[in-house]
Amino acid sequence: MRPTRSAIAIRHVAFEDLGLLAPIMERAGWSVAFCDAPVDDLSDRAIRDADLLIVLGGPIGVYETETYPFLATEIALLEHRLRRDLPTLGICLGAQLMAQALGGRVFPGKVKEIGWGPVDLTPEGKSSCLRNLHANVLHWHGDTFDLPSDAVRLASNANYENQAFAWGRNALALQFHLEADPRQLEEWYVGHAVELSAAKVSISELRATTQALARPVAAQAEQVFSDWLLSIAPADGVRRSSAGA
């Protein structure tokens, strides 16, 4: 049997959870505990020193620390982990928080991206765990960030230069939602109803596209996340580079 490793997943809204990543982690021998950023104590040592920290998405901006003070605590938490090369995964808001913790600037983008679309892998991305990223991914963001110093850009698209990056050996930041489970997106359509309406996104069209992509997006999530999890905690005990997993 695989040894059990402990991960903490930080949520900002309940319905943006691990999605497709949850069963992948379970099969790889990870146990996951959830922490809700707005109400839980993010300074707890169990969170700071977890075998793996995953910071999930949410409908707020990294720069809104006066309105949402817990964001400053998250940034400090991420700075602690990243400077110590502790395994860390950030998705959407989580990726933006990682960029901020590493000294990058986070700011509103030129266009809101909501819906399924491609990303283009950089040469480094093609040799990383993202090499199996062949199907469209779910974009759901209006903010972006400057690439932090010493970070390695892994993916871009026509709208945003920075869609994914690696930092150090054990940190991966994804602007897009590779973890999104098509079966659970009905909750997103309700939870983000105001945002979808303001962006003039057709929920019926988004739902149809989601249903058509359900199988390929699940397959690529399995490949990408399995490769990355192996790179940070391989079964043979020899840690490998996450950018070249």
N, C-alpha and C positions, 0 to 999 in steps of 0.2 A: 504494500500500500504506500501511496505517496505521503510524505510528512505533511501535516497541516500547517499552513502559514497564515498569519493574521493580517488582514487588511482593514483599513478604515475608509469608508466612503462618505464624503461630505456632501450633503444635499442642500439646495437652496429653496426648492419647491418639491413637494412630495412626489409629484408625477414624473419629474425628470430624475429617474433613478438609473440603475446599472443596465436595465434592459437586456440586450443580447449578451452583455458581458457577464451577467450573473451566472448562468449555467456553465459558461466557459471557465470561469474561475473555480467553480465547484468541482468540475472535472479535473482541473489542474491541482487540486488539493489546497485551495485557499478558503479560509473562513472569513466572512465579511460582517463587520458591524457598521451600522449607519449612525451618522452624527448630523444633526440639523443645525446648520450654521447660524440661523437667526436666534436660536434659543439655547444651544448647548455650549459648554465651556470648551473652547477650542485650544486653550492653553494646557489642557491635561497632558501629562507625559505620555500616556498610552497613545494619544494621537500623534504627538511630536515624533515618537520613536517607533511607530508602527512599522512592520515589515514592508508595507506598501500603503501609500496614501493616494486616494483617488478623489479629485475635486471635480464635481459635476457642474452642469450648466444652471442657468437661471436668468430671469428677465430684468436684471439690473446691471448697472455699469460699474466697473472697477473704481472709477473716479468719484463715485457717490458715497464716499466714506463718511461725510457729515450726516447724510440721511440714514445710512446703514453702517454704523460704527464697527460691526463685526467684520466688515471687509478688511479693515486695518489689521485685525488679529489674524485673519487668514493669510494676508500678505506676509506678516511676520513669521507665521508658521511655515509657509512655503520657503521663505528665505532661509530659515533654519535647516530645513530638509535638503534643499537644493545645494547649499554650500557644503553640506556633509555627504553629498552624493547618495542620499537615501532614495530608494525607488519611489517615484512620484509620477502620477498620470493626471493630466488636466484636460478637461473636455469643455469646449466653448468658453463659458465664463471662467472655468478652471484654467484653461490655457491662457486666457488674458491675465488672470491673477498670477500665474507663473511668470509671464512676461514682465509684469510690474515688479514682482519680487526680485527679478534679475536685472532690474534697472531699465527696462524698456518702457516706452510711452504707450499708454492705452487711450484710445480716443474714438469718437463716433466716425464711422466709415462714410464713404461717399454714396453708398447704396445699401439698402437692407436686403440681405440674402435670406429668403425663405423658400425652401423647396429642394427637390432632388436635382443634383447636377454633378459634373465631374470635377476633379482636381488633377493638375498636372504634377507628376513627381519630378523633383530635381534629380540630377545624377546621384546625389547622396540618398535621396528618397528611394531610388530604384535599387539601392543596395541595402536598404533598411528593412525593418519589419513591415513597412508599407508596400513592399514590392508586389504583394498580392492584391493591391487595391485596384481592381479592374472595373467594378460596377460604379454607378453613381453613388454619392453620399448625400446625407441630409444636411443642408445648410439652414441655420436658423439663428441669425445674428445680425446686429446693426453696427457693432463696434469692431475695431481692429487694433493692431498694435505694431510697433516697430520691433524688428528682430533684435533680441538682446545680444549684447556683446558675447562672443564665444559660442552662441547658439548655432546650430546647423539647420538651415532651412531644408525641409523635406518635401513640401508641397505648396503649390500656388494655384490660382486660377485667374480668369480674366478680370475679375472684380477686385481681388485682394492678393497681394504678393505673398503674404504670410498666412498659410493655411495649416501648417504643421511644422513643428521643430523639435529637435532633440537637444538636450543639454547635458553635458557630462556623459557618464556611462549608463545612467539609470532613470533619466527623466524624459518623458514624452508628452508633448502638448499638441492637442488636436483642436483646431477651431471648429471643425465640423463634427456631426454626431454619428460617428461610426457605431456607437453603442445602441442607437435608437432601434427599438423593436417595433416593426410595422404593426404588430397586433396591439400595441399599447398606445399608439399615437392618437387614438380617439380621445384620450385624456388630454393630450396636448391641444387638440382642436378646441376643447372647452376651456382649458386653463389659459390659453393664449388667444381667446376669441377677440378681445379688443385689439390686440396687436395685428392679428390676421385681417380684421376688418379695415384697420387704418392703412395697412399695406396693400389692400385690395387683392388679397390672395383668395382664390376660390377654394373653399374647403372640399367641395365635391371633386374638383380636378386633382387636388393634392391627395385626396383619399384614393382615387383611381390609380394614380401613379404609384403610390405607396403599395397598393395591392399587387400591381404588376411587378414590382421590384423585390417583393418579400423574400423570395428564395435566393437570388444572387447576393443581396445585402447581408443576409444571415451567413452565407458561405464565406464571404470575404471578412466579416467580423470574426468568424471562427479562426480563419487563417492568420489574420493580422494580430489579434489579441493573444492567440496561443503562442505565436512566435515571440511577441514582446514579453509575455509572462515567463517564457522559458529563458529569455535573455537575462532577466533580473533574478531569477531563482531557478537555475537549471537543476534537473534531477541528479546530475553527477557532481553537483557542488561546485563546479567551475563556472564562475560568473563571466558572461560574455558582454560585448558592447551592445547596448540597445539600439544604437544607430545602425549597426551592421548585422543585426540579428537575422 
